[in-house]
Amino acid sequence: MSKKKKKHTGLKVTLGILSVAVLAAAGLAGYYTWQKAKLSQEASRKAAQLEESYQQEVSSMQGVYKQWSDVVNVDTIYDGVSAMGVSLSGMTEEEATEALNEYYSDAVLEKKITLKTEGQDWSFTYADLGFTANTAEVAASAYGVCREGSLRQRYDRIMALASDPVELILSEEYNASKIDEILAKIDEEVTKEAKDATVTKEGDKFVTTKEVPGQKLDIEAMKETLTEKIKGQEDIELELAIEEVEPEIKEEDLKDFGAVIGTFNTYYDLANTPRNTNLEVGCSRISGLWMQPGDSFNFNDTVSPVDTASGYMEASTISNGQYVPGLGGGLCQVCTTLYNAVIRAELDVTERYSHSLEPGYVPNGQDAAMSIGGKNFQFVNTSKYPIYIEMSAYGGTLNCTIYGVEEHDPSRTVSFESYQVGTIAKPSPIYTKDDSMYEDEQKVTSYGREGLQYDVYKIVTENGKTTSEYFNSSTYSAVADRITIGTKKRPQQDTASSETSEENAGE
């Protein structure tokens, strides 16, 4: 009995413990559930607080971003940006370009540059010099200020412009050749050519006139000064740099003018009227000619036109080694006479030819041939003074005298000597057929000649000393004989008639 009681008692204790455990577990589970619920409510509250804080922060940041955006995102140039002292704030790029153009026009382009001399003045503007500035490029740069980077970075830089503004510089250029053009035009107006002292012949005397100084603009000096001055881009007023130009020939230089520095005579046949007329006309074209230092003389141009309207006549001329009629025949003698006066004046001969045949009126090698469109004679006045040429054909004498200032020693004399240095064989005869002559007949229609070669030497005597030096060479062509031969056959004579004639002759 007692054992069974013990067993039941132990079971009850165990069940009791289990019950308590179950109750405890149930209670703990409920606690945890409650606690969890409590924690969930707290998390929700905190989350709500966070959300509210976030929304407030977002709302606040949106206001800041809007404030930044309102400042940054504008289509005009930001405050604090200028160029050359011109504020471009609040302008579009196009407006800024227009503003800079207006500024540049007023500040630079319309500024005046005045150059003056002796009551004359020339005014022009910087615009006339082709001044231009990169206004559109600077306006674009001004618009581009603070337009790179993040919104915050741009906003900060824009705000900093108030204390650290941006000043842009215009870049400009001008056309330097415009200065050259302006100065060249002024030079044309201010330049006065210097007038050399002159000399004229009045009767048998030479009369001089005084020289007149000239002036010209010192272009290089003015260009240098003007180029430096325009850098200041202000109104400019400058005196022109004028240089005086001294005449090359002064009255003092001509005090001894009138000396005969070269003269020469040739002679002609008074009976040949057409040729003599040509000599006179040719001389009239040359006589009275003045040549300044450095001037050139062209014989063919001077005596032209060679036509009947000018007074020339037909006379004998040399062509292809033969004397044939030609307009202006005899002008070669005028040319030769002038040539010999020129070389005795010791002027510089630049073109001269010998005749194809020896001329006869001057020593061989000392002639000068001419033909319009062909051979010519030219020389230059290489003296320091003017020269005056007189030529005449009168009474069988053709004279050329050159007047000037004697630059050599008074004792100096000049002459020329010719020497034959060679011959050229006469070519084979030239035959011409003539059907009016019998075939066994011939006649020489013109006799040829062998060619000749000459050297000419210049002989100078000065202060008792004589020198001889080679001067030039001349070649005269060899000319063939011209022979005419017959081509007509002789008629046959009758034999009987011949015998009868002989018998009669014997009687």
Disulfide bonds with the S-S distance in Angstrom:
none
